[in-house]
Amino acid sequence: MESVPAALVRAVAWLECLVHVRNVLKAVRALLAMPERLPSELRELERAVRAVEKAALQTSKRHDQEVETLRAEVNALRDELRERLLQYHLQLGRLAETTNGGAGGQLGSRVATSIDTPAAPPGPAAVSGVSPQQAVVAAGAGEWLQLTACPACGTAERTVVCEWNKLVLLDTAPDEEAARYDYAVCHGCGILYATRRPCGARYRYLVDNFEDVIDKDARNPLLNPHPLTDEDRERYRRLVARGVFVSDHEPVSSLSSVLRDRMENAGHVDLLGSLLNPRGARVLEVRPRAGTILEGLRRLYGAEVHAMPIWESQQFIIQELYGIPSASLIDFDRFSIPFDRPFDLIVANHMFNHAVRLDGFLHSVRTALKPGGHLYLYNEIDDSEFLDGGQSMIATMNPLHLQASDRPSLVRALGGAGFEPVFVKGRHKRNLCLVKKIEQPRWTPMPDEERSRRVTAYCRARDRAVLRAPDRVRPRFAGVWPATVARAVATGVARFDDKGELRIVKVEAT
């Protein structure tokens, strides 16, 4: 008989074996039951994943909205900061003007160290040696034309885009009024024209003193606006005696500007000879310098030629050099052509820009042409010269420049006057245009989109020109300076750099 301890040991062993078996059976039953539970667990997992995706999507949307809100707040803050910075600079400028006596900054791409509001403009600038009161009398006080419509197409609607001509930058203006022309863009044909312009003795004064009012050197005999003396005539005869083609290897005095004029204008002779049939044609040139184009058409095609220069110096040199007759000098204000017989071709140098009464000039030319005759305009200002940011608009529009255009506007303006285009081209930032006389005016007004672009471009060119004004004349813009700076920054014409200095933004080439 076993002892009690041995029996207990065996009983414990059996119990452990049963427990182990029971655990195995539970594991087997759990394994056998897994296919029933697995789908429900997977569905729970799928629901959890979808819930996470939904929460992530909602978080993403909230994030996008927050980012967009933050971006708008940053842009608003940037605009506010720009405005505040502009205001602070203007205020500091006024303070500096008070404490420092108006010291200005350097110009160039940097407009000024501090954007100060200039002091009030001084009194009228005087012509050298003449008091302001005398200058007013000499210039013909009160002789102004106020245009109510475009002088080319007759359209009344317009937008004034620039107040001044070049005289506002010079110290030789005949009086304070002379610098204000109120240039406008015509909503019809699109040309730029002075709505307020001098006439009569006032305009004649500008022509006779162009070296002062345009800031040009009149020592060139071809640009001498003054009446000739006997000494002048004798000197000019000596200079032109050797003709045009005087070589540099010959140590003799000559009038070198006539060769330069011939070389510059040779292309016009070639163009007219190629596009027209000028053989034996009757030709008039309005405002020749040395008669180069006329001489070329006479020499190559046997044309009958006549000249209408500006000054007595040109009239004398053309006669002495080529023997070309000129019946009279140009009257820019009351323009007329003093010839009885009509012409096949009229050539005009820079006259569209200068004519005081543009409608009268174009009417006179058209009347003096034969049916089907041609007008050739050359050396006319293309406004891209200053709209592209390369030049100052105010400096380009000197007081003798009363109109400007691009080529489409020039064609529309001439169409309204009874001419149709034959050949139109740009050359050295100037326009040349060969047109034919037609029976009735024919043109289409400028589209609205083009008008908007032109007005915007002109306004920006005006602001650039004001900001580029030299320090010595900046007080003349005191009344418009703060508004000009603010608008220039708002439209992207200028910006403040990291140092708070205003810089004109360079225009991208197109």
Secondary structure, DSSP 8 states (H G I E B T S, - for coil): ---HHHHHHHHHHHHHHHHHHHHHHHHHHHHHHHHHHHHHHHHHHHHHHHHHHHHHHHHHHHHHHHHHHHHHHHHHHHHHHHHHHHHHHHHHHHHHHHHHSS-----SSEEESS--------S----TTS-HHHHHHHHTTT-EEE-SS-TTT----EEEEEEE-GGGG-S--SSGGGGEEEEEEESSS--EEESEEE-HHHHHHHHHTHHHHTT----SGGG--S---HHHHHHHHHHHTT-S---TTS-----HHHHHHHHHHHHHHHHHHHHS--TT-EEEEES-SS-HHHHHHHHHH--EEEEE-SSHHHHHHHHHHH---------SSS-----SS-EEEEEEESHHHH-SSHHHHHHHHHHHEEEEEEEEEEEEEBTHHHHTSSS-HHHHS-TT--EEB-HHHHHHHHHHTTEEEEEEEEETTEEEEEEEE-SS-------HHHHHHHHHHHHHHHHHHHHT--GGGGGGGTTTHHHHHHHHHHHTSEEE-TTS-EEE------
